[in-house]
């Protein structure tokens, strides 16, 4: 029942391509999902990169955009997982970025381990 609630909660908060990663430990619920950037976030990242490129000589525009988008995704996912912990009795949540930002596809993938 907890697992179904967690899946619905994440879907309702806009995360996509949610899939369970099977594990033998019944107390652990592993998930993989995407945070997809909206047009506003992409425009903000492009604007940030354009503004900062003059100040930071040793980094290119694509790297700046990627860094900005990664920070947005991490903040948003962190907030979603905090809200999930308030809703469900969870012992611990650990998450990491599964892949770097895929700018051309406008999403970032996360892997989450939830200790139930």
Secondary structure, DSSP 8 states (H G I E B T S, - for coil): -HHHHHHHHHHHTT-EEEEEE--S-TTEEEEEEEEE--HHHHHHHHHHHHHHTTT-TTS-HHHHHHHHHHHHHHHHHHHHHHHHHHHS--SEEEEEESS--BTTTTEEEEEEEEE-
